Amino acid sequence: MTEKTRILVVEDDMIIAANISLQLTNLGYEVTGIETRGEEAILNTNVNPPDIILMDINLRGVLDGVQTAQTIQKKMDIPIIYLTANTDEASFLRAKETRPLAFITKPFNKLNLQRTIALAVERLRENEGKKEFGEKMDLQILDDRIFVRHNGKMAKLLLDDILYIEADRNYCTIFTTTGNYVLTSTLKTMHERLPSSKFVRVHRSYMVNIGKLDVVGESHLEIGRIVIPFSKSQREFLLGRLHTI
């Protein structure tokens, strides 16, 4: 995590939320947004995933903080730090099931917030280092091929045989002309290490081999009969790349 740690604040009291946002900004963190309802927090996270979510357990609306965290974690592995005025055992046990990084009990002061966030960021950096080491062990990239760990050994995959790559949290599935391979690797790592002349990230969960594209639509791509979602923000870049090949 070499860039600023990105934090989403989910707190139904706008005065408290604004105060937290100001403190986080002054501490050098990037606040990706302030949301007061669980439903809005889910939408924000889908569009602009943060590194950490500060989540109030008691939220107005259909979803409380724990339910919001559970919904988010079905798609993305984003760590949670809970803000709560409730210290009862039932609330703690419900929240504990989402494996939070920490709890901050209201009312809290600046020093409490600062130390809790700092410890959480340090844990994330340690986990990221372990994850990157595991990714290197599972993936070796050469000029025209990669070697991936499969059934206990390193299997060779030619880059030209790769159709697309789909991410699911900290795992990626490589879809090829001959079979599929699951790796302990993030899509970010695949994007950084695979040659950009062949592979383009077209969605937060997908990369494609541009030489295998059959259809480029307004909001989707097709490789064979497989439909792949396509972010509008990537459309101009992808079309520019296609014009050069």
N, C-alpha and C positions, 0 to 999 in steps of 0.2 A: 504494500500500500504506500507508494512513493508520493502520490498526490494527496491533496487535502482529503481527510476523511469526510464523507458526505452523510449528513444526518437528516432524516425526516422527523419532524415534530408532530405528534398526534395528541392533541390536548383540547378538550372542549371549552376551556376557559381561555378566551383570546388574550386577555391581559397576561395570564401566566405564560401562555404560549409565546407571546411576543417577547416577554422578558427572557424566557429560555433561549429563544432564537438570538437575541442580542448578546447574551452571555456566550453562547456557542461561537458566534461570529468573532467576538472579541478574543476568544481562546484559540482562534485559528482554524476552526472547522467550517465546512461549507454546509449551510442549511438548504436542503433541496426544496423545502416547502413547509407550510403549516396547515394542518388539516384538523377539523373539529369533529368529523364524523368518520366512522369506520369505513363506510362505503366509499367515501372520497379518498381515504388513505389508500385503499386497495387500487383505485384508479390511478392515483399519483404514482404508486409503486410500480405498476405495470408499465407506465410511460417512462418513468425516470427512476430506476431502481437505486436506492441509497445503499451505503455500506452498513448503516445502523439505523434502527427506528426507535425513537423515544416514544413509548406508547402509554398513554393514560389508560388504566384498566376500566375506569368508569367513563363511558362515552354516551352521549345522547344518540338516539336513533335505534335502528334494528339491531346492530351489532355492537357489543361491548369490545373492549380492548383485546381480551383474550380470543374472542371469536374472530376478530379482525386479524390478529396475528396468525391464527390457525389457517385462515383462508389464504393469506399471503404465502405462508410456508408450504402450501400445497404446490405452488409453482416455483417459488424461489427460496433459497436458503439465506434469508436475511436475518441477522441477529437482532434480538429485541432487548431493550432495557425498559422495564416497566416503571411508570410513575403511578403511585397509588397512595390514597389516604386510607385505604382499607388494609388493616393488618390481621384480619381474621384468618383462621386456618383454611377455611373453604376457598377463599379467594386466592390464597397463596398456592394451594394444591392445584387449582385449575390453571393458574398461570405457570406453574412449574412444569406442566406437561409440554409446554412450548419451548422448553430448554432456554430460558432467557440468560443473557449475559449477567444481568444484575437487576436489583430492585432499588428504586430510590423512593423513600417514604416522604410524603408531603407532611408538613412544609419542609422544604430543604433550602440550604443556602448555597451560595456560589461555590464555596470550597468543596462541599459535598458533591455537587454536580461535576465540578472539574476533575476531582479525583476518580469518581466512578467512570466517567467517560475515558479518562486517560488509561485506567486499568483495562477497560473493555477494548480500546484500540490496541493496546499491547498484546492482549490475547489474540486479537484478529491477526496481527502481524506474525505472531508465532505460528498460528494455524495456517496462514498463507504460505509461510516458508516450508512447513511440512508438506502442504499440498503440492507446491511447486516441485519439491524433491520427488514426491510420488509420481507426478506427471512426467518428469524427466526419465524415471525408471520405466514408465509404461509407453513412452513415445520417443523414437529416434528418427530424425528426419535427414534424408540425403537429397541430392539434387533432383532425382526423378522418382523417388520412392520413399516410403516411410516404413518403419518397423514398429508394430504394435504388439503389446502383450496379449496373447490369446491362447487359452487352454494351457497355461503354464509355460509357454515359450513365445519367442518373438517371431511374429509372422510378417512377411513382406507384402506390402500393398503398393502397387504402382500408382503414382498420382493420377495418371490418365484413367485409371479404373474407378476412382472415387467420384461418386455422383453428387452427394451433398452430405452435410454434417448437421446433426440436430443436437441441441443441448438440453439437458435436464438437470438443473442445479449444478453440482460439481462433476457431472458425468457428460460424456459426449458419445453419441452413436454415429459411427462412420458407415454410410450406406455406399456400397460398391456394386459393380456389375456381377460380382460372384457371391456376395454375402454381406452381413452386417457385423460390426465390431464395436463393443462397448469399452470405453476408456475412462479411467479416473483422471479426467482432465476438464478444465473449463473451456468454454468456447473462446474466451479471451486469449488463452494460451495457444489454441489452435490458430486463431487469427494472426497472432504475433509471429508464429513459427512457420506456417505454411506460406509458400510463395504467393505474393499478391498478384503476380501475373496470371495465375490460374484460379485463385480462390477469392471470393468476395463475400463479405458479411452483408446479408440482405435483410436481416431481422435480428432482434436481440437473441433469438434462439436458433438461427439458421445461418450456415454458410453454404455456398454453392460453388461447384466447379463450373465456371462460366462457359467452358467449352462443351458442356453437356446440356445447356438450356435449349428447350424446344419452343417454349412460349413465354413471352414477357407481357403480362397484363398490367392493368392499372394498380391492382393490389395483390396480385399473386403471380407466381412463376410456375412453370411446369417442366418437369424432367421426366420423360416418358409419360406415364399417366399419373405421376405423383404431383399433387398440388402443394406448393410451398408458399406460406405467407410472405409478403413483400412490403417492407416499410416504405412509405412515401418519401421519407427523408433520404432514402438510399437510391431512389429511382434515377435521379439525374446522374449520380456517380456511376451507377451500373450501366446506364445507356452510354455514357461517355467511354466506359471501358469496352463495351461491345463494339463501338465504332473503331477501336484500335486493333481489333483482332480479325 
